[in-house]
Amino acid sequence: MRDPGASGGGRDRERGATGLEYGGMIAAAALVVAAVWFGIMYGDLGKHTTNAVCRVFMGENCEDTASSVQTALEKALGGDYVALGDSFASGEGAGDYHDGTNYDNRDDWNPGNWGDDSHNRCRRSGSAYAEQTFSAFDFEGGFTAAYCSGATQGDLHNPNDKNDNEEAQLNSLNDDTSLVTMSIGGNDLGFSKVLTDCVLNGGGGVAWTDGCQAKWNDELDQRIEDLKPELVALYTEIRERAPNARVIIMGYPRLFNDPPSQELNNMLFNEDQIWMNGKADALNAMLREAAREAGVEFIDPTQAFLGHGVGAPDGEQWINDLDWGGPGLSVTDPGSFHPNAQGHDAMAALLQEQLRNPRYP
């Protein structure tokens, strides 16, 4: 007679072996998927990882498999580069402005121009971090500088009514877009208005005036909180309009050196300079979280700009001082408290490193 126990044990062993085989297949598949994802995210290192995993499971015929993995950099360079945003993106304060983006006939008192109110002060600089980055790589497509000084979220969705011939920035996005970069949010929060108010009404060491912190702190905190869901929605819309693109958000540097400058031309209390730096930190923290929720990339320039804010030694300052007397009837030049050409060099370096070696919020 056959031994029932022996027969059952054999079936158990077969089932166990089959289970191990299935488990091994699942583990192998998971490892291959992970390797492919790693290759996409981490460039050449990822390609080597993918190739190694392939050799374990598929033998020596793996070069085509590894080389077919598109790196994050290759994805970014595979089409058109569209740069969106405000003055920190356009290069306001860096000089070298392109023709047609730095004029306002409303301020021209020449009788020959009377009645001509054409104007465009988007101030797109050839030194802007996005333009530098486009020049540094070999993109398969072209470059669109849609950013404009003074832009808010509304200018991304609607034609810019503050400057001539400026379409809604988001209209530049499509399926051929492979890279989108953007700095936005500062104007929505009203940082420029706060700075102007601090300079005109709260600076210069006048003891009887209230500092900026007492006047603006709670309101700015609320504005930062309210802005976050709007930016999450904006970032998500950008991904939908440019489904094949990497989307990278550039944060804002601190404006002032630490310790603060005592120079009178800064026209700000030391405590207000420290407070404004803190608000920049709070804004960047919110931008990082919004980027994380929307699944886009984020760059925080804070560390790179340490020691290079307003009040830094000559030659090491990457943020412009206050400059009185702007265009037209402006009290201050709009390039005040904005990154200069050296500052945009630094942001370009950060962006190019992010393109090569992505880090996610």
Helices and strands as residue ranges (DSSP letters): H 4-58, H 63-67, H 72-77, E 80-85, H 87-90, E 103-104, G 105-107, G 111-113, E 119-120, H 129-136, E 143-145, H 153-157, G 169-172, E 177-183, H 186-189, H 191-201, H 212-241, E 246-250, G 264-266, H 270-294, E 297-299, H 302-305, H 341-356
